Amino acid sequence: MKTIHSGRHLDLGAPCVCEWFARKELTVCAFFFPKQPKGRKAVPGELVQQQSDTLLPWRQQQSAHGLRRQKRDWVIPPINVPENSRGPFPQQLVRIRSDKDKEIHIRYSITGVGADQPPMEVFNIDPVSGRMYVTRPMDREERASYHLRAHAVDMNGNKVENPIDLYIYVIDMNDNRPEFINQVYNGSVDEGSKPGTYVMTVTANDADDGTTANGMVRYRIVTQTPQSPSQNMFTINSETGDIVTVAAGLDREKVQQYIVIVQATDMEGNLNYGLSNTATAIITVTDVNDNPPEFTTSTYSGEVPENRVEVVVANLTVMDRDQPHSPNWNAIYRIISGDPSGHFTIRTDPVTNEGMVTAVDYEMNRAFMLTVMVSNQAPLASGIQMSFQSTAGVTISVTDVNEAPYFPTNHKLIRLEEGVPTGTVLTTFSAVDPDRFMQQAVRYSKLSDPANWLNINATNGQITTAAVLDRESDYIKNNVYEATFLAADNGIPPASGTGTLQIYLIDINDNAPELLPKEAQICEKPNLNVINITAADADIDPNVGPFVFELPSVPSAVRKNWTITRLNGDYAQLSLRIMYLEAGVYDVPIIVTDSGNPPLYNTSVIKVKVCPCDENGDCTTIGAVAAAGLGTGAIIAILICIIILLTMVLLFVVWMKRREKERHTKQLLIDPEDDVRDNILKYDEEGGGEEDQDYDLSQLQQPETMDHVLNKTPGVRRVDERPIGAEPQYPIRPVIPHPGDIGDFINEGLRAADNDPTAPPYDSLLVFDYEGSGSTAGSVSSLNSSSSGDQDYDYLNDWGPRFKKLADMYGGGEED
């Protein structure tokens, strides 16, 4: 039995019973171990409790006659319980007892987490004996400690002792493996890195107590794939999990990726007792520019037709072992010699990394020898030098093709006065053939000459006038006439170029001014209004205004009746000189002269209407008519004619209304039953059928021949024969007649029939249109009905009410 002073922890590996001895102020705990095998001696210090297995946490006091000790609290040492115990359960942990239980009956209880608080009933206590038990296996990772309070009360529930604290600790067992945070870790390291270069860190956590060996994790590398250039390219810090390089020779062009299996073991890495787990570390070797680009051959050649710019002349291929499509692989080409004028450029194909030599301009040379150097976007790594294969030569041959002639000055502008005579030489508009190595002739022709004013010499391009150039023509825009010419060579195939000639025409005074407006009106009395006039000239300054306005001296009546006053250089006023002028239309000639050198003049005539005016100076309506040249008698005659015309129109309308009314009245006199328009006519019965009439039906047929009629003696005919002769023209009924016209139509038909000498008399045989010699079917009368026979007509009764009458006639049985 172990003896531990108050306040010391109890390391209970087995159930124990503790008792407080008040007089000696110590606690005695008895530990119960499994029974020792026979022959095994007891270990010193291991005593079997014989006398007491009870803990008295509540201290006793001296009697009243003896010395009295000061009462003080007592702390129960913590109780340690191993996790994952296999039982049996409930398993006793400790027994508590009050020294007053000899005097009264005491009941014991515990409270706290694990007792009466979740998780419930992990611990319980016998209320009579005070023995406390654990009821199930403990899990330290779920809860590492419990804090309970023990209570002692009498049978009435009165507190006998103060509550005491019980601390229970769960002893950790190595029951959890280390767990990596990630199952796969990704890291990278530059190729060519030195030993000791940090790569990545892996981390594993153990749920066991980290202060004991159960939770102390250690790392190690199990395998490395591939094992090139060494099987131990990396190492790991056993405590921190840092992976670093341990050997040189990392080369991305040989090995791009390593897969390393890392193992984590607890128990401080003891493989015999510890638990282990593994994870995968993927280490990517990143590229550095340690391989310069190299041309696949030392010389390249290409050929291109001249003047084909922006076309690929040659493709330069290179090889670079660095990572494709990275700055360490992307090539940059430079022409270091052979093209001082910059006729060529080299672009990089982003997919193939090839250099595409592109021509810009190479007319002056027939061949080029270029020296090209290639490099990468990223600089080479430290210690790496350019290769001599990073430079190559490029030979480019330019083949000559027929190029189109061109006009050196395009657009060409010349200036001259308008009105030059036909055949005047204006200029020479010649083109240049860029094919210096070909002897070719250039021919010229017109491509666009809107007014057809120009001619061009086909051999030398000399421009001459074919008509007089007029600046005032509609083909002139802003004083410029534009024509386009074509220059074509005789190459194979022929090529041509165009040039534009612009002719600026200088104005001359070749247009006399015109007077505006051409018509005006004025009051017959002066000082009421005037006529403002101006002049228009197709020329431009200085061949226009100021203008001079004047009245001619002949005829003399012009200056007698009119006067003109100049307002400024472009405007003047025309007014009456006399006090009154009879209303009418007058032609007033005015002479207007421009300021050109020499000046031009023109006599323009203005038609002026003179009319009576109101107080506002406006012509009255009658005055306007009078001004048109009509007298009072003519005006009265016109008004009478208008009145007569209106009267005739009114009478015609009244007559049409009356006629329409008579037609409606005539229609009302007709009996509705006699109205044959769109009605079904009901006639009387005419007998029982053809068999009741003794008629010769052959008379209704057209005779086979008309010879017996045509050969009869003139004047002798039968009354039932149609005479031969001209027939009158009967009226034609309109397609859609007006209802009021039907009566007129019938009456006209009756009159035509009465006056027809060829019409047969009444009650005679009428001959209608010939319908053939007879019907092959014969007469319908030959179809006789018979009631005799075996035919059964009873089925007609089943056909419904529509066949009831027929069923009664034929299906009623035999006649009596």
HUNORZI-V190305 format. One line per field, one symbol per residue. ss: DSSP state (A for helix, B for strand, O for the rest). psi: psi as a letter, one per 40 degrees, with the letter a starting at -180 (. if undefined). burial: b if it has 9 or more other ideal C-beta (glycine too) atoms within 8 Angstrom, else e. A space follows every 10 residues. Layout:
# HUNORZI-V190305
ss->???
psi->???
burial->???
This chain:
# HUNORZI-V190305
ss->OOBBOOOOOB OOOOOBBBBB BOOOOBBBBB BOOOOOOOOO OOOOOOOOOO OOOOBBBBOO OOOOOOOOOO OOOOOOOOBB BBOOOOOOOO BBBBBBBBAA AAOOOBBBBB BBBOOOBOOO OOBBBOOOOO BBBBOOOOOO OOOOBBBBBB BBBBOOOOBB BBBBBBBBBB BOOOOOOOBB OOOBBBBBBB OOOOOOOBBB BOOBBOOOOO OOAAAOOBBB BBBBBOOOOO OOOBBBOOOO OBBBBOOOOO OOOOOOBBBB BBBBBOAAAO OOOOOBBBBB BBBBBBOOOO OOOBBOOOBB BBBBBOOOOO OBBBBBOBBO OOOOOOOOOO BBBBBBBOOO OOOBBBBBOO OOOOBBBBBO OOOOOOBBBB BBBBBBOOOO OOOOOOOAAA BBBBBBBBBO OOOOOBOOOO OBBBBBBOOO OOOOBBBBOO OBOOOOOOOO OBBBBBBBOO OOOBBBOOOO OBBBBOOOOO OOOOOOBOOB BBBBBBBBBO OOOOOBBBBB BBBBBBOOOO OOOBBBOOBB BBBOBOOOOO BBBBBBOOOO OOOOOOOBBB BOOOOAAAAA ABBBBBOOOO BBBBBBOOOB OOOBBBBBBB BBBOOOOOOO BBBBBBBBBB BOBOOOOOBO AAAAAAAOOO OAAAAAAAAA AAAAAAAAAA AAAAAAAAAA AAAAAAAAOO OAAAOOOOOO OOOOOOOOOA AAOOOOAAAA OOOOOOAAAA OOOOOOOOOO OOOOOOOOOO OOOOOOOOAA AAAAAAAAAA AAAAOOOOOO OOOOOOOOOO OOOOOOOOOA AAOOOOOOOO OOOAAAAAAO AAAAAAAAAA OOOOOO
psi->hihhiheiih gheiiihihh hddefihhhh hhiihiiieh iihhehihhd dhfhhgdhii iiideaihih hiihhhiihh hiifieaiii hhdihiiiee eedihihiii iaheceihhi fdiiihedde hhiheiiihd ddhdiihihh ihiaeeeihd iiiihhhhhh hiigehiihi didhhhiihi ieiiiehhdi hihiiheihe eiddehiiii hdihhifhei egeiiihddd ehhiieiieh hdedheiihh hhhhhaffeh dddiiiiiih hhhhhiiige hiihieidii iiiiiiegif ihdihhhihh eihifidedh ihihheiegd efeiihihhe deeihhhhhd hfddieiihi hhiiiidiii ihehiiieee hiihhhhhhh ihiiiihdhh ihhihiiiei ihehhdihgi ihhegdehgi ihiiihdhgd efeiihhdde fhhiheihhh deieehhfeh hhihihhhif ihiiiiiiih hhhhhhiige hiiiiiidii iiieiiedii hhiiihheii hffbiiihhi iiehiddddd diihhhdaee iihhiididh hiiahhhhhh hhhaeihiii iihihhhhhh iiiaeeeihi dddddddeei addddddddd dddddddddd dddddddddd ddddddddeh hddehehfih hhiiieieid eehgigedee ihidiedddd eihhehiide ihihihiihi ihhidgiide eddddddddd ddddeheehi iifihhhaih eieiheeaid eeghiheiie hhededdeea ddedddddde eeaii.
burial->beeeebeeeb ebeebbbbbb bbeeebbbbb beeeeeeeee eeeeebeebe eeebbbbbbe eeeeeeeeee eeebebbbbb bbbbbeeebe bbbbbbbbbb beeeebbbbb bbbbbeeeee ebbbbbeeeb bbbbbebbbb eebeebbbbb bbbbeeeeeb beebbbbbbb bbbbebebbb eeeebebbbb beeeeebebb ebebebebee ebbbbbbbbb beebeeeeee eebbebbeee bbbbbbbeeb bbeebeebbb bbbbbbbebb eeebbbbbbb bbbbbbbbbb bbbbbeeeeb bbebebeeee eebbbbbbeb ebeeebebbb bbbbbeeebe eebbebebbe eebbbbbbbb ebeeeeebeb bbbbbbeeeb beebeeeeeb bbbbbbbbeb ebbebbbeeb bbebebebbb eeeeebbebb bebebeebeb ebbbbbeebe eebbebbeee bbbbbeebbb bbeeebeebb bbbbbbbbbe beebbbbbbb bbbbbbbbbb bebbbeeeeb bbbbbbeeee bebbbebebe eebbbebbbe bbeeeeebbe bbbbeeeeee bbbbbbbeee bebbbbebbb bbbbbbeebb bbebebbbbb bbbeeeeebb eebbbbbeee eeeebeebee eeeeeeeeee eeeeeeeeeb eebbebbeeb eeeeeeeeee eeeeeeeeee eeeeeeeeee eeeeeeeebe eeeeeeeeee eeeeeeeeee eeeeeebeeb bbbebeebbe ebbeebeeee eeeeeeeeee eeeeeeeeee eeeeeeeeee eebeebbeee eebbebbeee beeeee
